[in-house]
Amino acid sequence: MTKTFLQFFAADPNCISRICDIVQEVKILPQMLRLRPYAFALELAALASRREFLNLAKWLDEMIETGGTEFFKESVNFLNQKAVQELQAMELVRAGKERPQFVGLKITTVVTFLRTLVAYLQNNE
């Protein structure tokens, strides 16, 4: 089942919303959040946090503890990708075009990520 979810996500990252609903319904969210690639877990965690299925700060702390530098780098890449998507969407809207579909991040989610990542950097200086 997890392999199928990963395949669906790889084919269409926008399906993460439906995946989140299903994994929450069948109560396998914790297992899904430990999967690699980290991009999938990060996307799922951000959405689960938005829907109040997950304490994002606690999850990030645990993942950084176990995943270390690799997880840290993937988290930074994830935030960068989301920022690029938002900027591109704003440019399209300004140009009078339709806004592309993607799952964005709430500002509170971004703040949680940044606090956790900065704390990791401070602890590893």
N, C-alpha and C positions, 0 to 999 in steps of 0.2 A: 504494500500500500504506500509506504513512504517513497519507494522508487517511482511510483506513478505520480505522486504529488510533485516530486522533483522534476519529472519529465514535463508535466503540465506547466510548471513554473518556468522551466527553460524555454518552452515554446511560446509562452505568453505570460510575462511577469504580472500583468494586470489581473490574472486569475487568483492572485494571492488572497483577495478578499473572500472568495468562495472557499479556498483551501482553509483559511482561518476559521470560517464558520463550521466546516466539516470536522476539523481536528478538535475544535472546542466541543462540538456535539458528541463526538465519540471519545472524548476525554484523553486525547493523546498529545495535547499541546506540549507538555514538558519533553516528551521524546522527540517531537519534531523540531524543537528549538535547539537540540544538540546535534542536528544533522549538518553535514557539510555539503555543498559549499556554504561558507558563512554568509554569503550574500542572501541565500534563501532564509536562513535563520534570522538574520538581521531584519529583513523585510517583514517576516512573519511576526517577530517580536515587536517591532514598531507598531504594526497594525493591532496586534493583541493588546498592547498597552493602551492604544487609543480606545479600544472597546472595553477597557478595564478588566481584561482577562489575565493580565500579567503586571507584576511590579517590575517595571523596566530597569530601574536603578539597581535593584537586587540582582536581576538576571545579568545585566552587563557586568557587575562586579564579579559574579561567579564565572562568567565566560572569560573575562580578562584573566582571572586567576588561573583558569585551566588552559586557555588558549594563548596567553601571553602576547608576545609581539605580533604573531601572525593574526590573532583576532583583533588586536589594536589597529593594525594596518588595514584590515578588511573593514573595520568600523569607519575609519577615516575615508576610505574609498567609497563606502556606502553613503556617507554624508555628502561627499563631493558629488557623487552621481545625482543625488536628490537635489542638490543646489543647482546643478547644471540643468536638470529637467525643469525646475521652477523658472530659471532664467529664460530658457528656450520657450516655455509656455507663455511667459509674459511678453516676449518679443512677438510671438505669433498673434497674441491678442491685440497688441499695439498696432500690428500690421493689418488688423481687421480679419484675421483668419481664425479658424476654429481652434479652441484650446485642445491640445492632445490629451488623451486619457493616460493617467498614471496615478499611482497611489502616493500622494504627497505626505509630508510630515507636519504635525502640529508643532508650533514653536516650543511648547513644553517638552515635546519629545526630543527636539534638537538640543534644548538646554540640558536635559538629562544625559544625553550622549556626551555633550561637551564637558560637563562636570566630571563625568566618569573618566573620560579620556585624559583630561588635565590632571586629575588625581593620580592616574596611572603614571603619567609622565613625572609628576612630582615625587612619587614613591620610588621611581627607578632612575633618579639622577645620580 
